[in-house]
Amino acid sequence: MTSGPSETALEARHLYFSYRRPVVIDFSLGLSRDEVVGIIGPNGCGKTTVLRLLDGILTPQSGEVLLAGSRPLLQLTRKEIAQRMALVPQNGAVLGYQTVFQFVLQGRSPHLSLMGFESAADEEIAREALELTRLGPYAGERVSQISGGEKQRLRLARALAQRPEILLLDEFTANLDVNFQVELMRLVVRITRERHLATLVVSHEINMLAAFCDRMVLMADGAIRSAGAPSDVITGESLRDLFGIDFTIRFDITTGPEVLPVIKGAQNHGLDSSTRRRSSPFGPVGPPMESAASPAVPQREGPPVRTGVFPPGGVG
């Protein structure tokens, strides 16, 4: 690609869409090449609908989507869109009788001639996508034989085989172990930089997006509440506005904000202060909380971090 790293690859202007009620309201966002942008928000806030509008699966009832050069998305055919843009859905259909390699090779379909035959170059691109997502050893297996997490990586591999300019990812790390989440986010960032892509990621993994994204968009009730660098928009006030609960935010100058929901009410579950254990949405986890007399944990070298439930306005 010859495009400059700051070129706008896609722009959404004042998108509006409704089913029985408004789902996306006055949504405006630009995506630049070499950039990874993340969207977070509660269930039902319109995140997935935004991706479908950007990919042309849905047509906005008002507003428009423009590609590089200010070309309206509505002027392109589905094949032309697929040559430029790849969408990885959260639970896209896969055909169990196909092999893993055959499924990924389908990503080359938008680039095939009228005859519809894949070339040796197409097959090599598919193999590269399998290796990038650590699915190479499964190339000959049936899709029905691999795990749910491996199917998520498979969908990403097919999208990479499309060689898109714009990559749209909807909860693509769902059902993956955390090590694979980190590995795939690193892969997405690297490919975004190397191939000058514009990448948009929708996820509930706030910490993962805060660590890897250049910008973040916070959505609620179909609209953008705030957008900017993770360190600017991930605040106690902004997250409380989205999810209705308090959060502990630890800010590290090297990794950005790290978020943990404040779980209240442990005493209501029959636990006194001597036996209370750290809590999570899945129940008590970890060893008993350290008392004030416990030895201090050695701190790593580097700039200090601040921990606590920050007041409105976040880390100041």
QUIBELSUL-V330747 format. One record per backbone hydrogen bond with DSSP energy under -0.5 kcal/mol. CO is the residue of the C=O (numbers start at 1). NH is the residue of the N-H. Records with the same first field share a line. If there is no record, write none. Layout:
BEGIN
CO=NH / NH
END
This chain:
BEGIN
4=7
7=9 / 33
9=68
10=31
11=66
12=14 / 29
13=64
15=27
16=61 / 62
17=23 / 24
21=19
24=17
26=28
27=15
29=12
31=9 / 10
32=35
35=37 / 199
36=214 / 215
37=201
38=217
39=203
40=219
42=45
45=222
46=50
47=51
48=52
49=53
50=54
51=55
52=57 / 58
53=56
58=60
62=16
64=13
65=73
66=11
67=70 / 71
70=72
71=67
72=75
73=76
77=81
78=82
79=83
80=84
81=84 / 85
84=165 / 166
86=168
87=89
88=170
89=92
94=96
95=98
96=144
98=143
99=103
100=104
101=105
102=106
103=106
104=107
105=108
106=109
108=111
109=112
113=116
119=123
120=124
121=125
122=126
123=127
124=128
125=129
126=130
127=131
128=132
129=133
130=135 / 136
131=134
135=138
136=139
138=100 / 141
139=101
141=100
142=145
143=146
147=151
148=152
149=153
150=154
151=155
152=156
153=157
154=158
155=159
156=160
157=161
158=162
159=162 / 164
160=163
165=198
166=86 / 168
167=169 / 200
168=88
169=171 / 202
171=174
173=176
177=180 / 181
178=182
179=183
180=184
181=185
182=186
183=187
184=188
185=189
186=190
187=191
188=192
189=193
190=194
191=195
192=197
193=196
197=34 / 35 / 199
198=167
199=37
200=169
201=39
202=171
204=206
205=209
206=210
207=211
208=212
209=213
215=38
216=228
217=40 / 219
218=225 / 226
219=42
220=223
222=25
223=220
226=218
228=216
229=232 / 233
230=234
233=235
235=239
236=240
237=241
238=242
239=243
240=244
246=262
247=249
248=250 / 260
249=251
250=252 / 258
251=306
252=256
256=252
258=250
260=248
261=263
262=264
265=268
266=269 / 271
267=270
270=272
272=275 / 276
276=289
278=285
280=283
283=280
287=278
291=294
306=251
308=249 / 310
311=314
314=316
END
